[in-house]
Amino acid sequence: MANYGTIFVLFLIAAMIALILWTLASVLGPKAPNPRKERPFECGNPPLGPVVRRVSVKFYIVALLFIVFDIETVFLYPWAVIFSELGWLGFWTMVTFVAILGLGLVYVWKKGALDWA
């Protein structure tokens, strides 16, 4: 339990630092609003079209799928490092894991979630 107390104190100190810095920036920071500063800014150019644009849901779906299949490599790397120590059980466990992810990829592909058109 003592280890959790140390972690709690660390989070408490981090929260206090964040609160102090936010308060100092709010109180001491420069406040000189003008219309030019309030305009939207886009890579050094005035924005083209409406300021708020809707992003396609497909963008989010592809992003989530990328994260899921990117996390796969996070699990594959440590497995590859200790592959010789795991034996056949470790091998077949990872084959099962990759097969399930492969089935998920085929399912997503067949549903058309990766098509932009």
C-alpha distances in whole Angstrom, upper triangle without the diagonal:
4,5,5,7,9,10,11,13,15,16,17,19,20,21,23,25,26,27,29,31,32,33,35,36,38,39,40,41,45,46,50,50,53,55,54,51,50,52,50,50,50,50,52,55,55,54,56,56,54,51,48,49,48,46,47,44,45,44,40,41,42,39,36,38,38,34,34,36,35,31,33,34,30,30,33,32,29,31,35,33,32,35,36,33,33,36,38,35,34,37,38,34,35,38,37,35,38,40,38,38,41,42,40,42,46,45,44,47,49,48,49,46,47,50,51,55
4,5,5,6,9,10,11,13,15,15,17,19,20,21,23,25,26,27,29,30,32,33,35,36,37,39,40,43,45,48,49,52,54,54,50,49,51,49,49,49,49,52,54,55,54,56,56,54,51,49,50,48,47,48,46,46,45,41,42,43,40,38,39,39,35,35,37,35,32,34,35,31,31,34,33,30,32,35,33,33,36,37,34,34,38,40,37,35,39,40,36,37,40,39,37,39,42,40,40,43,44,42,44,47,47,46,49,51,50,51,48,48,52,52,56
4,5,5,6,9,10,11,13,14,16,17,19,20,21,23,25,26,27,29,30,32,33,35,36,37,38,42,43,47,47,50,52,51,48,47,49,47,46,46,46,49,51,52,51,53,54,51,48,46,47,46,44,45,43,43,42,38,39,40,36,34,36,35,32,32,34,32,29,31,31,27,27,30,29,27,29,32,30,29,33,34,31,31,35,37,35,32,36,37,33,33,37,36,34,36,39,37,36,40,41,39,41,44,44,43,46,48,47,48,45,45,49,49,53
4,5,5,6,9,10,11,12,14,15,16,18,20,21,22,24,26,27,28,30,32,33,34,36,36,40,41,45,45,48,50,49,46,45,47,45,44,44,45,47,49,50,49,51,51,49,46,44,44,43,41,43,40,41,39,36,37,38,34,32,34,34,30,30,33,31,28,30,30,27,27,30,30,27,30,32,31,30,33,35,33,32,36,38,35,33,36,37,33,33,37,36,33,35,38,36,35,39,40,38,39,43,42,41,44,46,45,46,43,43,47,47,51
4,5,5,6,9,10,10,12,14,15,16,18,20,21,22,24,26,27,28,30,31,33,34,35,39,40,44,44,48,49,49,45,45,47,45,45,45,45,48,50,51,49,52,52,50,46,45,46,45,43,44,42,43,42,38,39,40,37,35,37,37,33,33,36,34,31,33,34,30,30,34,33,31,33,36,34,34,37,39,36,36,40,42,39,37,40,41,37,37,41,40,37,39,42,40,39,42,43,41,43,46,45,44,47,50,48,49,45,46,49,49,53
4,5,5,6,9,10,11,12,14,15,17,18,20,21,23,24,26,27,29,30,32,32,33,37,39,42,43,46,48,47,44,43,45,44,43,43,43,46,48,49,48,51,51,49,46,44,45,44,43,44,42,43,41,38,39,39,36,34,37,36,32,33,35,33,30,32,32,29,29,33,31,29,32,34,32,32,36,38,35,35,39,41,39,36,39,40,37,36,40,39,36,38,41,40,38,42,43,41,42,46,45,44,47,49,48,49,45,45,49,49,52
4,5,5,6,9,10,11,12,14,15,17,18,20,21,23,24,26,27,29,30,31,32,35,37,40,41,44,45,45,41,41,43,41,40,40,40,43,45,46,45,47,48,46,42,40,41,40,39,40,38,39,37,34,35,36,32,31,33,32,28,29,31,29,26,29,29,26,26,30,29,27,29,32,30,31,34,36,34,33,37,39,37,34,37,38,34,34,37,37,33,35,38,36,35,39,40,37,39,42,42,40,43,46,44,45,41,42,45,45,49
4,5,5,6,9,10,11,12,14,15,16,18,20,21,22,24,26,27,28,30,31,34,36,39,39,43,44,44,40,40,42,40,40,40,41,43,45,46,44,47,47,45,42,40,41,40,39,40,38,40,37,34,36,37,33,31,34,33,30,30,33,31,28,31,32,28,29,32,32,30,32,35,34,34,37,39,37,36,40,42,39,37,39,40,37,36,40,39,35,38,40,38,37,40,41,39,40,44,43,41,44,47,45,46,42,43,46,46,49
4,5,5,6,9,10,10,12,14,15,16,18,20,21,22,24,26,27,28,29,33,34,38,39,42,44,44,40,40,42,40,40,41,41,43,45,46,45,48,48,46,42,41,42,42,40,42,41,42,40,37,38,39,35,34,37,36,32,33,36,33,31,34,34,30,31,35,34,32,35,37,35,36,39,41,39,39,43,44,42,39,42,43,40,39,43,42,39,40,43,41,40,43,44,42,43,47,46,44,47,50,48,48,45,45,48,48,51
4,5,5,6,9,10,11,12,14,15,17,18,20,21,23,24,26,27,27,31,33,36,37,40,42,41,38,37,39,38,37,38,38,40,42,43,42,45,46,44,40,39,40,39,38,40,38,40,37,34,36,36,33,31,34,33,29,31,33,31,28,31,31,27,29,32,31,29,32,35,33,34,37,39,37,37,41,43,40,37,40,41,38,37,40,40,37,38,41,39,37,41,42,40,41,44,44,42,45,47,46,46,42,43,46,45,49
4,5,5,6,9,10,10,12,14,15,16,18,20,21,22,24,25,26,29,31,34,35,38,39,39,35,35,37,35,35,35,36,38,40,41,40,43,43,41,37,36,37,36,35,37,35,37,34,31,33,34,30,29,32,31,27,29,31,29,27,30,30,27,28,32,31,29,32,35,33,34,37,40,38,37,41,43,40,37,40,41,37,36,40,39,35,37,40,38,36,39,41,38,39,42,41,39,42,45,43,43,40,40,43,43,46
4,5,5,6,9,10,11,12,14,15,16,18,20,21,22,24,25,28,30,33,34,37,39,39,35,35,37,36,36,37,37,39,42,42,41,44,44,42,38,37,38,38,37,39,38,39,37,34,36,37,33,32,35,34,31,32,35,33,30,34,34,30,32,35,34,33,36,38,37,38,41,43,41,41,45,46,44,41,43,44,41,40,43,42,39,41,43,41,39,43,44,41,42,46,45,43,45,48,46,46,43,43,46,45,49
4,5,5,6,9,10,10,12,14,15,16,18,20,21,22,23,27,29,32,33,36,38,38,34,34,37,35,35,36,36,38,41,41,40,44,44,42,38,37,39,39,38,40,39,40,38,35,37,38,34,33,36,35,32,33,36,33,31,34,34,31,33,36,35,33,37,39,37,38,41,44,42,42,45,47,45,42,44,46,42,41,44,44,40,42,45,43,41,44,45,43,43,47,46,44,47,50,48,48,44,44,47,46,50
4,5,5,6,9,10,11,12,14,15,17,18,20,21,21,25,27,30,31,34,36,35,31,31,33,32,32,32,33,34,37,38,37,40,41,38,35,34,35,35,34,37,35,37,34,31,34,34,30,30,33,31,28,30,33,30,28,32,31,28,30,33,32,31,34,36,35,36,39,42,40,40,44,46,43,40,42,44,40,39,42,42,38,39,42,40,38,41,43,40,40,44,43,41,43,46,45,44,40,41,43,42,46
4,5,5,6,9,10,11,12,14,15,16,18,20,20,24,25,29,29,32,34,34,30,30,32,31,31,32,32,34,37,37,36,39,39,37,33,32,34,34,33,35,34,36,34,31,33,34,30,30,33,32,29,31,33,31,29,33,33,30,32,35,34,33,36,39,38,39,41,44,43,42,46,47,45,42,44,45,42,40,43,43,39,40,43,41,38,42,43,40,40,44,43,41,43,46,44,44,40,40,43,42,45
4,5,5,6,9,10,10,12,14,15,16,18,19,23,24,28,29,32,34,34,31,30,33,32,32,34,34,35,38,38,38,41,41,39,35,34,36,36,36,39,38,39,37,34,37,37,34,33,36,35,32,34,37,35,33,36,36,33,35,39,37,37,40,42,40,42,45,47,46,45,49,51,48,45,47,49,45,44,47,46,43,44,47,44,42,45,47,44,44,48,47,44,47,50,48,47,44,44,47,45,49
4,5,5,6,9,10,11,12,14,15,16,17,21,23,26,27,30,33,32,29,29,31,30,30,31,32,33,36,36,36,39,40,38,34,33,35,36,35,38,37,39,36,34,36,37,33,33,36,35,31,34,36,33,32,36,35,32,35,38,36,36,39,41,39,41,44,46,45,45,49,50,48,45,47,48,45,43,47,46,42,43,46,44,42,45,47,43,44,47,47,44,47,49,48,47,43,43,46,44,48
4,6,5,6,9,10,11,12,14,15,15,19,21,24,25,28,30,30,26,26,28,27,27,28,29,30,33,33,32,36,36,34,30,30,32,32,32,34,34,35,33,30,33,34,30,30,33,32,29,31,34,31,30,34,34,31,33,36,35,35,38,40,39,41,43,46,45,45,48,50,47,44,46,47,44,42,45,45,41,42,44,42,40,43,44,41,41,45,44,41,44,47,45,44,40,40,43,41,44
4,6,5,6,9,10,11,12,14,15,18,19,23,24,27,29,30,26,25,28,28,28,30,30,32,34,34,33,37,37,35,31,30,32,33,33,36,35,37,34,32,35,36,32,32,35,34,32,34,37,34,33,37,37,34,36,40,39,38,41,43,42,44,46,49,48,48,51,53,50,47,49,50,47,45,48,47,43,44,47,45,42,45,47,43,44,47,46,43,46,49,46,46,42,42,45,43,46
4,6,5,6,9,10,11,12,13,17,19,22,23,27,30,30,26,26,29,29,29,31,31,32,35,35,35,38,39,37,33,32,35,36,36,39,38,40,37,35,38,39,35,35,38,37,34,37,39,37,36,39,39,36,39,42,41,40,43,45,44,46,48,51,50,50,53,55,53,50,51,53,49,48,51,50,46,47,50,48,45,48,50,46,47,50,49,47,49,52,50,49,45,45,47,46,49
4,5,5,6,9,10,10,11,14,16,20,21,25,27,27,23,23,26,26,26,27,28,29,31,32,32,35,36,34,30,30,32,33,33,36,36,38,35,33,36,37,33,33,37,35,33,35,38,35,34,38,38,35,38,40,39,39,42,44,43,45,47,50,49,49,53,54,52,49,50,52,48,47,49,49,45,46,49,47,44,47,48,45,45,49,48,45,47,50,48,47,43,43,45,43,46
4,5,5,6,9,10,10,13,15,18,19,22,24,25,21,21,24,23,24,26,26,27,30,29,29,33,33,31,27,27,30,31,31,34,34,36,33,31,34,35,31,32,35,34,32,34,37,35,34,38,38,35,38,41,40,40,43,45,44,46,48,51,50,50,53,54,52,49,51,52,48,47,49,49,45,45,48,46,43,46,47,44,44,47,46,43,46,48,46,45,41,41,43,41,44
4,5,5,6,8,10,13,14,18,19,23,25,26,22,22,25,25,26,28,29,30,32,32,32,35,36,33,30,29,32,33,34,37,37,39,36,34,38,39,35,35,39,38,35,38,41,38,37,41,41,39,41,44,43,43,46,48,47,49,51,54,53,53,56,58,56,52,54,55,52,50,53,52,48,49,52,49,47,50,51,47,47,51,50,47,49,52,49,48,45,45,47,45,48
4,5,5,6,7,11,13,17,18,22,25,25,21,22,25,26,26,28,29,29,31,31,32,36,36,34,31,31,34,35,35,39,39,41,38,36,40,40,37,37,40,39,37,40,42,39,39,43,42,40,43,45,44,44,47,49,48,50,52,55,54,54,58,59,57,54,55,57,53,51,54,54,50,50,53,51,48,51,53,49,49,52,52,49,51,54,51,50,46,46,48,46,49
4,6,5,5,9,10,14,15,19,21,21,18,18,22,22,22,24,25,25,28,28,28,32,33,31,27,27,30,32,32,36,36,38,35,34,37,38,34,35,38,37,35,38,40,37,37,41,41,38,41,44,43,43,46,48,47,49,51,54,54,53,57,58,56,53,54,55,52,50,53,52,49,49,52,50,47,49,51,47,47,50,50,46,48,51,49,48,44,44,45,43,46
4,6,6,9,9,13,14,18,20,21,17,17,21,21,22,25,26,26,28,28,28,31,32,30,26,26,30,31,32,35,36,38,35,34,37,38,35,35,39,38,36,39,41,39,39,42,42,40,43,46,45,45,48,50,49,51,54,57,56,55,59,60,58,55,56,57,54,52,54,54,50,50,53,50,48,50,51,48,48,51,50,47,49,51,49,48,44,44,46,43,46
4,6,9,9,13,15,19,22,23,19,20,23,24,25,28,29,29,31,30,31,35,35,33,29,30,33,35,36,39,40,42,39,38,41,42,38,39,43,42,39,42,45,42,42,46,46,43,46,49,48,48,51,53,52,54,56,60,59,58,62,63,61,58,59,60,57,55,58,57,53,54,56,54,51,54,55,52,51,55,54,50,53,55,53,52,48,48,49,47,50
4,7,9,12,15,18,22,22,19,20,23,24,25,27,28,28,30,30,31,34,36,34,30,31,34,36,37,40,41,43,40,39,42,43,39,40,44,42,40,43,45,43,43,46,46,44,47,49,48,48,52,53,52,54,57,60,59,59,62,64,62,58,60,61,58,56,58,58,54,54,57,55,52,55,56,53,52,56,55,52,53,56,54,53,49,49,50,48,50
4,6,10,12,15,18,18,15,16,20,21,21,24,24,24,26,26,27,31,32,30,27,28,31,33,34,37,38,40,37,36,39,40,37,38,41,40,38,41,43,41,41,44,44,42,45,47,46,47,50,51,50,53,55,58,58,57,61,62,60,57,58,59,56,54,56,56,52,52,55,53,50,52,54,50,50,53,52,49,51,54,51,50,46,46,47,45,47
4,6,9,12,16,16,13,14,18,19,19,23,23,22,24,24,25,29,31,29,26,27,30,33,34,37,39,41,38,37,41,41,38,39,43,41,39,43,45,42,43,46,46,44,47,50,48,49,53,53,53,55,57,61,60,60,63,65,63,59,60,62,59,56,59,58,54,54,57,55,52,54,55,52,51,54,54,50,52,55,52,50,47,47,48,45,47
4,6,10,13,14,11,12,16,18,19,22,23,22,24,23,24,28,29,27,24,25,29,31,33,36,38,40,37,36,40,41,38,39,43,41,40,43,45,43,44,47,47,45,49,51,50,51,54,55,55,57,59,62,62,62,65,66,64,61,62,63,60,57,59,59,55,55,57,55,52,54,56,52,51,54,54,50,52,54,52,50,47,46,47,44,46
4,6,10,11,9,10,14,16,17,21,22,21,22,21,23,26,27,26,23,25,28,31,33,36,38,40,38,37,41,41,39,40,44,42,41,45,47,44,45,49,48,47,50,53,52,53,56,57,56,59,61,64,64,64,67,68,66,63,63,64,61,59,61,61,57,56,59,57,54,56,57,53,52,55,54,51,52,55,52,50,47,47,47,44,46
4,7,8,6,7,11,13,15,19,20,19,20,18,20,23,24,22,19,22,25,28,30,33,35,38,35,35,38,39,36,38,42,40,40,43,45,43,44,47,47,46,49,51,51,52,55,56,56,58,60,64,63,63,66,67,65,62,62,63,60,58,60,59,55,55,57,55,52,54,55,51,50,53,52,48,50,52,50,48,44,44,44,41,43
4,6,5,6,9,12,14,18,20,18,18,16,18,21,22,21,18,21,24,28,30,33,35,38,35,35,39,39,37,39,42,41,41,44,46,44,45,49,49,48,51,53,52,54,57,57,57,60,62,65,65,65,68,68,67,63,64,64,62,59,61,60,57,56,58,56,53,54,56,52,51,53,53,49,50,52,50,48,45,44,44,41,43
4,5,5,6,10,12,16,18,16,16,14,15,18,19,18,16,18,22,25,27,31,33,36,33,34,37,38,36,38,41,40,40,43,45,43,45,48,48,47,51,52,52,54,56,57,57,60,62,65,65,64,67,68,66,63,63,64,61,59,60,59,56,55,57,55,52,53,54,51,49,52,51,47,48,50,48,45,43,42,42,39,40
4,5,6,9,10,13,15,13,13,11,13,16,18,17,15,18,21,25,27,30,33,35,32,33,36,36,34,37,40,39,38,42,43,42,43,46,46,46,49,51,50,52,55,55,55,58,60,63,64,63,66,66,65,61,62,62,60,57,58,58,55,54,56,54,50,52,53,49,48,50,50,46,47,49,47,44,42,41,41,37,39
4,6,8,9,13,14,13,13,12,14,17,19,18,15,18,21,24,26,29,31,33,31,31,35,35,32,35,38,36,36,39,41,39,40,44,44,43,46,48,47,49,52,52,53,55,57,60,61,60,63,63,62,59,59,60,57,54,56,56,52,51,53,52,48,50,51,47,46,49,48,44,45,48,46,43,40,40,40,36,38
4,7,9,13,15,14,14,12,13,16,17,15,13,15,18,21,23,27,29,31,29,29,33,33,31,33,36,35,35,38,40,38,40,43,43,42,46,48,47,49,52,52,53,55,57,60,60,60,62,63,61,58,58,59,56,54,55,55,51,50,52,50,47,48,49,46,45,47,46,43,44,46,44,41,38,38,38,35,36
4,6,10,13,12,11,9,9,13,13,12,10,13,16,19,21,25,27,29,27,28,31,32,30,32,35,34,34,37,39,37,39,42,42,42,45,47,47,49,51,52,52,55,56,60,60,59,62,62,61,57,57,58,55,53,54,54,50,49,51,49,46,47,48,44,43,45,45,41,42,44,42,39,36,36,36,32,34
4,7,10,10,9,7,7,10,11,10,7,10,13,16,18,21,24,26,23,24,28,28,26,28,31,30,30,34,35,34,35,39,39,38,42,43,43,45,48,48,49,52,53,56,57,56,58,59,57,54,54,54,52,49,50,50,46,45,47,45,42,43,44,41,39,42,41,37,38,40,38,36,33,32,32,29,30
4,7,7,7,6,7,10,12,12,9,12,14,17,18,22,25,26,23,24,28,27,25,28,31,29,29,33,34,32,34,37,37,37,40,42,41,43,46,46,47,50,51,54,55,54,57,57,56,53,52,53,51,48,49,49,45,44,46,45,41,42,44,40,38,41,41,37,37,40,38,35,32,32,31,28,30
4,6,5,6,6,9,11,12,10,12,13,16,16,20,23,23,20,22,25,24,23,26,28,26,27,31,32,30,32,35,35,35,38,39,39,41,44,44,44,47,48,52,53,52,54,55,54,50,50,51,48,45,46,47,43,42,44,42,39,39,41,38,36,38,38,34,34,37,35,33,30,29,28,25,27
4,6,8,9,11,14,15,13,16,16,19,19,22,24,25,21,23,26,25,23,26,28,26,27,31,31,29,31,34,34,34,37,38,37,40,42,42,43,46,47,50,51,51,53,54,53,49,49,50,48,45,46,46,43,41,43,42,38,39,41,38,36,38,39,35,35,38,36,33,31,29,29,26,28
4,7,9,12,15,16,15,17,18,22,22,25,28,28,25,27,30,29,27,30,32,30,31,34,35,33,35,38,37,37,41,42,41,43,46,46,46,49,51,54,55,54,57,57,57,53,53,54,52,48,50,50,46,45,47,46,42,43,45,42,39,42,42,38,38,41,40,37,34,33,32,29,31
4,6,9,12,14,13,16,17,20,21,24,27,27,24,26,30,29,27,30,33,31,32,35,36,34,36,39,39,39,42,43,43,45,48,47,48,51,52,56,57,56,58,59,58,55,54,55,53,50,51,51,47,46,48,46,43,43,45,42,40,42,42,38,38,41,39,36,34,32,31,28,29
4,7,10,11,10,14,15,19,20,23,26,27,25,26,30,29,28,31,33,32,33,36,37,35,38,41,40,41,44,45,45,47,49,49,50,53,54,58,59,58,60,60,59,56,56,56,54,51,52,52,49,47,49,47,44,44,46,43,40,43,42,38,38,41,39,36,34,32,32,28,29
4,6,8,7,10,11,15,16,19,22,24,21,23,26,26,25,28,30,29,30,33,34,33,35,38,38,38,42,43,43,45,47,48,49,52,52,56,57,56,58,58,57,54,53,54,51,49,49,49,46,44,46,44,41,41,42,39,37,39,39,35,35,38,35,33,30,29,28,25,26
4,7,8,11,11,14,15,18,22,23,21,23,26,26,25,28,30,29,30,34,34,34,36,39,39,39,43,44,44,46,48,48,50,53,53,57,58,57,59,58,57,54,53,54,52,49,49,49,46,44,46,44,41,41,42,39,37,38,38,34,34,36,34,31,29,28,27,23,24
4,6,9,8,12,14,16,20,21,20,22,25,25,25,28,30,29,31,33,34,34,36,39,39,40,43,44,45,47,49,49,51,53,54,57,58,57,59,59,57,55,54,54,52,49,49,49,46,44,45,44,40,41,41,38,36,38,37,33,33,35,33,30,28,27,26,22,22
4,6,6,10,13,15,19,21,19,21,24,24,24,26,29,29,30,32,34,33,35,38,39,39,42,44,44,47,48,49,50,53,53,57,58,56,59,58,57,54,53,53,51,48,49,48,45,44,45,43,40,40,41,37,36,37,36,33,33,35,32,30,27,27,26,23,23
4,6,10,12,16,18,21,19,20,23,24,23,25,28,27,28,31,33,32,34,37,37,37,40,42,42,45,46,47,48,51,52,55,56,54,57,57,55,52,52,52,50,47,48,47,44,43,44,42,39,40,40,37,35,37,36,33,33,35,33,30,28,27,27,23,24
4,7,9,13,15,18,16,17,20,21,20,22,25,25,26,28,30,30,31,34,35,35,38,40,40,43,44,45,47,49,50,53,54,52,55,54,53,50,49,49,47,44,45,44,41,40,41,39,36,37,37,34,33,35,33,30,31,32,30,27,25,25,25,21,23
4,6,10,12,15,13,14,18,18,18,20,23,23,24,26,28,28,30,32,33,34,36,38,39,41,43,43,45,47,48,52,52,51,53,52,51,48,47,47,45,42,43,42,39,38,39,37,33,34,34,31,30,31,30,27,27,29,26,24,21,22,21,18,19
4,6,9,12,11,12,15,16,16,18,20,21,22,24,26,26,28,30,32,32,34,36,37,39,41,42,43,46,46,50,50,48,50,50,48,45,45,44,42,40,40,39,36,35,36,34,31,31,31,28,27,29,27,23,24,26,23,21,18,19,19,16,17
4,6,8,7,8,11,12,12,14,17,17,18,20,22,22,24,27,28,29,31,32,34,36,37,38,40,42,42,46,47,45,47,46,45,42,41,41,39,36,37,36,33,31,32,30,27,28,28,25,23,25,24,20,21,23,20,18,15,16,16,13,15
4,5,6,7,9,10,11,13,15,16,18,19,21,22,24,25,27,28,30,31,33,36,36,37,39,42,41,45,46,44,46,45,43,41,40,39,37,35,35,34,31,30,30,28,25,26,25,22,21,22,21,17,18,20,17,15,12,13,12,10,11
4,5,5,6,9,10,11,12,14,16,17,19,20,21,23,25,26,28,29,31,33,34,35,38,39,39,43,44,41,43,42,40,38,37,36,34,32,32,31,28,27,27,25,22,23,23,19,18,20,18,15,16,18,15,13,10,12,12,10,13
4,5,5,6,8,10,10,12,14,15,16,18,20,21,23,25,26,27,29,32,32,33,35,37,37,41,42,39,41,40,38,36,35,34,32,30,30,29,26,25,25,23,20,20,20,17,15,17,16,12,13,15,12,10,7,8,8,7,10
4,5,5,6,9,10,11,12,14,15,16,18,20,22,23,25,26,28,30,31,32,34,36,36,40,41,39,40,40,38,36,35,34,32,30,30,29,26,25,26,24,21,21,22,18,17,19,18,14,15,17,15,13,10,9,10,9,12
4,5,5,6,9,10,11,12,14,15,17,19,20,21,23,25,26,29,29,31,33,35,35,38,39,37,39,38,36,34,33,33,31,28,29,28,25,23,24,22,19,20,21,17,16,19,17,14,15,18,15,14,10,11,13,12,15
4,5,5,6,9,10,11,12,14,15,17,19,20,22,23,25,27,28,29,31,33,33,37,37,35,37,36,34,32,31,30,28,26,26,25,22,21,21,19,16,17,17,14,13,15,14,10,12,14,12,11,7,8,11,11,14
4,5,5,6,9,10,11,12,14,15,17,19,20,21,23,26,26,27,29,32,31,35,36,34,35,34,33,30,30,29,27,25,25,24,21,19,20,19,15,16,17,13,11,14,14,10,11,14,13,11,7,6,9,10,13
4,5,5,6,9,10,10,12,14,16,17,19,20,22,24,25,26,28,30,30,34,35,33,35,34,33,30,29,29,27,24,25,24,21,20,21,20,16,17,19,15,14,17,16,13,14,17,16,15,11,10,13,13,16
4,5,5,6,9,10,11,13,15,16,17,19,21,23,24,25,27,29,29,33,33,31,33,32,30,28,27,27,25,22,23,22,19,18,19,17,14,16,16,13,12,16,15,12,14,17,15,15,11,11,14,15,18
4,5,5,6,8,10,11,13,15,16,17,19,22,22,23,25,27,27,31,31,29,31,30,28,26,25,24,22,20,20,19,16,15,16,14,11,12,13,10,9,12,12,9,11,14,13,12,9,9,13,14,17
4,5,5,6,8,10,11,13,15,16,17,20,21,21,23,26,25,29,30,28,30,29,28,25,25,25,23,20,20,20,17,15,17,16,12,13,15,12,10,14,15,12,13,16,16,15,12,10,14,15,18
4,6,5,6,9,10,11,13,14,16,18,19,20,22,24,24,28,29,27,29,29,27,24,24,24,22,19,20,20,16,15,18,16,12,15,16,13,12,16,16,14,16,19,18,18,14,14,17,18,22
4,5,5,7,10,10,11,13,15,17,17,19,21,23,23,26,27,25,27,26,24,22,21,21,19,16,17,16,13,12,14,12,9,12,13,10,10,14,14,12,14,17,17,17,14,14,17,19,22
4,5,5,7,9,10,11,13,16,16,17,19,21,21,24,25,23,25,24,23,20,19,19,17,14,15,15,12,10,12,11,8,9,12,10,9,12,13,12,13,16,17,17,14,13,17,19,22
4,5,6,7,9,10,11,14,15,16,18,20,20,24,25,23,25,25,24,21,20,21,19,16,17,17,14,12,15,15,11,13,16,13,12,16,17,15,16,20,20,20,17,15,19,20,24
4,5,5,7,9,10,12,13,15,16,18,19,22,23,21,23,23,22,19,19,19,17,14,16,16,12,12,15,14,11,13,16,14,14,17,18,17,18,22,22,22,19,18,22,23,27
4,5,5,6,9,11,11,12,15,16,16,20,20,18,20,20,19,16,15,16,14,11,12,13,9,8,11,11,8,11,13,12,12,15,17,16,17,20,21,21,19,18,22,24,27
4,5,5,6,9,10,10,12,15,15,18,19,18,20,20,19,16,15,17,15,12,13,15,11,10,14,14,11,13,16,15,14,18,20,19,19,23,24,23,21,20,23,25,28
4,6,6,7,9,11,12,14,15,18,19,17,20,21,20,16,16,18,16,13,15,16,13,12,16,16,13,16,19,17,17,21,22,21,22,25,26,26,23,22,26,27,31
4,6,6,7,9,11,12,12,16,16,14,17,17,16,12,13,14,12,9,12,13,10,10,14,14,12,15,17,16,17,20,21,21,22,25,26,26,24,23,27,29,32
4,6,5,6,9,10,10,14,15,13,15,16,15,11,11,13,11,8,10,12,10,9,13,14,12,14,17,17,17,19,21,21,22,25,26,27,25,23,27,29,32
4,5,5,6,9,10,13,14,14,16,17,17,13,13,16,14,11,14,16,13,13,16,17,16,17,20,20,20,23,25,24,25,28,29,29,27,26,29,31,34
4,5,5,7,8,12,12,11,14,16,15,12,13,15,14,11,14,16,14,14,18,19,17,19,22,22,22,25,27,27,28,31,32,32,30,29,32,34,37
4,5,5,6,9,10,8,11,12,12,8,9,12,10,8,11,13,11,12,15,16,16,18,20,21,21,24,25,26,27,29,31,31,29,28,32,34,37
4,6,5,8,10,10,12,13,14,10,10,13,12,10,12,15,13,13,16,18,17,18,21,22,22,24,26,27,27,30,32,32,30,29,32,34,37
4,6,8,9,10,13,15,15,12,12,16,15,13,16,18,17,16,20,21,20,22,25,25,25,28,30,30,31,33,35,35,33,32,35,37,40
4,6,5,7,9,12,13,9,11,14,13,12,15,17,16,17,20,21,21,23,25,26,26,29,31,31,32,35,36,37,35,34,37,39,43
4,5,5,7,9,10,7,7,11,11,10,12,15,15,15,18,20,19,21,23,24,25,27,29,30,30,33,34,35,34,32,36,38,41
4,6,6,9,11,9,9,13,14,13,15,18,18,18,21,23,23,24,27,28,28,30,32,33,34,36,38,39,37,36,39,42,45
4,6,9,10,8,10,13,13,14,16,18,18,19,22,23,24,25,28,29,29,31,33,34,35,37,39,40,38,37,41,43,47
4,7,7,5,7,10,10,10,13,15,15,16,19,20,21,22,24,26,27,28,30,31,32,34,36,37,36,35,39,41,44
4,6,6,6,9,10,11,13,15,16,17,19,20,22,23,25,26,27,29,31,32,33,35,37,38,37,36,40,42,45
4,5,5,6,8,10,10,12,14,15,16,18,20,21,22,24,25,26,28,30,31,32,34,36,35,35,38,41,44
4,5,5,6,9,10,11,12,14,15,17,19,20,21,23,24,26,27,29,30,31,33,35,34,34,37,40,43
4,6,5,6,9,10,11,12,14,15,17,18,20,21,23,24,26,27,28,30,32,33,32,32,35,38,41
4,5,5,6,9,10,11,12,14,15,16,18,20,21,22,24,26,27,28,30,32,31,30,33,36,39
4,5,5,6,9,10,10,12,14,15,16,18,20,21,22,24,25,26,28,30,29,29,32,35,38
4,5,5,6,9,10,11,13,14,15,17,19,20,21,23,24,26,27,29,28,28,31,34,37
4,5,5,6,8,10,11,12,14,15,16,18,20,21,22,24,26,27,26,25,29,32,35
4,5,5,6,9,10,10,12,14,15,16,18,20,21,22,24,26,25,24,28,31,33
4,6,5,6,9,10,10,12,14,15,16,18,20,21,23,24,24,24,27,30,33
4,5,5,6,9,10,11,13,14,16,17,18,20,21,23,22,22,25,28,31
4,5,5,6,9,10,10,12,14,15,16,18,20,21,20,19,23,26,29
4,5,5,6,9,10,10,12,14,15,16,18,20,19,19,23,26,28
4,5,5,6,9,10,11,12,14,15,17,19,18,18,22,25,27
4,5,5,6,9,10,11,12,14,15,17,15,15,19,22,25
4,5,5,6,9,10,10,12,14,15,15,14,18,21,23
4,5,5,6,9,10,10,12,14,14,15,18,21,23
4,5,5,6,9,10,11,13,12,12,16,19,21
4,5,5,6,9,10,11,10,10,13,16,19
4,5,5,6,9,10,10,11,13,17,18
4,5,5,6,9,9,11,13,16,18
4,6,5,6,6,7,10,13,15
4,5,5,6,6,8,12,14
4,5,8,9,10,14,14
4,6,8,9,12,13
4,5,5,9,10
4,6,8,10
4,6,9
4,6
4
